[in-house]
Amino acid sequence: MKIFNPSVLVEMIYETPGRIGKSLRSLAHEMGVDDKYLSRQLHPEDTGAKLGVVDFVFLLSCSDLKPLDYIESIFDRVAIQINTKNVLQREDWLTHIAGISKEAGEAVSELATAVADNKLTAQEVRKCKKETYEALQALAALWQDLKQYEREIGKCEK
């Protein structure tokens, strides 16, 4: 586990409105709170106001998730955005499997090409990360669809 630096997280949260291109006032309106109240919660030097977990989660839902990425890095975890397929029939599962095979193949192929000359450039690393992330997304979507399918068949068996 990495060392947690609260000031890094506080600064990321404070910078959220500017990073996502929203004014503090519009975020406060979406949250249903006063903008002065939100400003105090977000300000790193205001020790009299603390950002609560509900407001933090709401900010994350409106943001680029950079604070969540930081929290996950502390625990050596990665969150993956997934798009489930709502799999119901055999053909749906086969299409799903084909998509995963394609994404995994592209990730492995990109890495093999990148290391062929015995060096990895920054640009090659970025491409490999992109392809690997897409493969992870496909696998995570499969995992989520299997969980959903399990819930569905569980309802039928009762």
N, C-alpha and C positions, 0 to 999 in steps of 0.2 A: 504494500500500500504506500502511496506517495504521501508526502507531508502536505497537510491542508493549510493553506494560507488564507485566512478569512478576509484579509484586506484585498486580495486579488478578486475574490468572489464579490465582495461589496462594490468594488470599482466596476466590475462587469455589469452588475445590476444597475448601478448608477448611470452607466453609459447606454443602457438599453434603449431609452426613447430616441436618442440621437442615432444609434446604430440602425434602428429599424425605420427611421424616417417619420416618427410620430411625435407630435408635441406632447409635453407632459399633461397639458390640459385635455387633449383628446383621449389619452390613456386613462386619466382620472375619470373622465366622463364614461368611458366604456366599463370601468371598474365600479362605477357608482359611488365614487368618493370625491371629496374636495381636492382640488389640485394642490392647495397648500399642504394638505395632509399627506398626499402622495409625495410631494417634493421633500418633505421632512423625512418620510420613510426611506426614500432613495438616497438621500444625502449621506455620504460616508462619514462626515464629521458631526452629524447630528446624533448625539448619543441618547437624546431624550425620546427618540422615535425609532421603533424597530419595525422592520418589514415582517409581517406575519406570513405564515406558511400559505394561507389561502391567497393572499395578494401576490406572493412570490409565484405560486403556480399559475395564477392568472397572467402575470407578466411573462412567464415562460410561454404560455399559450399564444401570446401576441408577438413573441420575439423570434430571433434567429437561433435560439436555444444555446447560445454560447455559454451562459452560466451553467446549464445542465451538462454540457460537454465537459466543463471544468470539474464539476462534481463527479461525473463518471470517471474522469481520468484519475481521480484520487483513489478510486476503488478498482482501477484497471478494468473498467467496463465500457461498453459502447452501446449507445442506443441507436437503433436502426429504424428509419421511417419505412413502414411497410404498406403495401397496397394489396389487400387480400383479394382473392378471386371469386369468392362465393361459390366454391366447388360443390357440385351436387351429383354430377354424373361421371361415368368412367371417362368419357371424352374430355371432360373438364380437367380431370386429374392428369391425363396424358399430356394435354396442352401445358399444364402447369409444370410437369416434369421436364418437358422439352425446353421450356423457358429457362428453367434452372440449369439444365445441361448447357444451353447456349451461353448463359452468363458465366458459369464456372469455366467453360472452355475459353471464353474471351479473356477472363482474368489470368488463367494459366498461360495462355498464348502470349499475352502482353508481357508477362514476367519473363517467360522463356526468351522472347525476343530481346528484352531489355538486358538480360544478363549474358547474352551470347558473346558479347565482346569483353566480358569479365569486368565491366564497370556499370554502375548505375548512376545516371545523371539525375539531377533534381526534376527535370521534365519527365523522365521515364518513371521516376518514383510517383509523381502526380498521376500519370496515366495508369500505373499499376494500382494505386490506391483507388482511383475512380472505378476501374473494372472490378476490383475486389469488393468494393462497397456495393456495387450493383449485384454481384453474385450473393453477397450476404443478404441483401434486400430480398432477393428471390427465395433464398432458403428460409429467411424469417417469415416471409409471407406463407410459405408452405407450412411451417410450424404453426403459425396462427390459424391457417385453414384447417389443419388437422385437429387443433384444439376445438375449433368451432364445430367441426364435423362430429367430434366426440360428444360434445354437448347435445347436438341434434339427435344422434343415435341414442344417447342416454335418455332423452325425453320419450323416444319411441318405445324403449324397452321397459318403461315403468308401467 
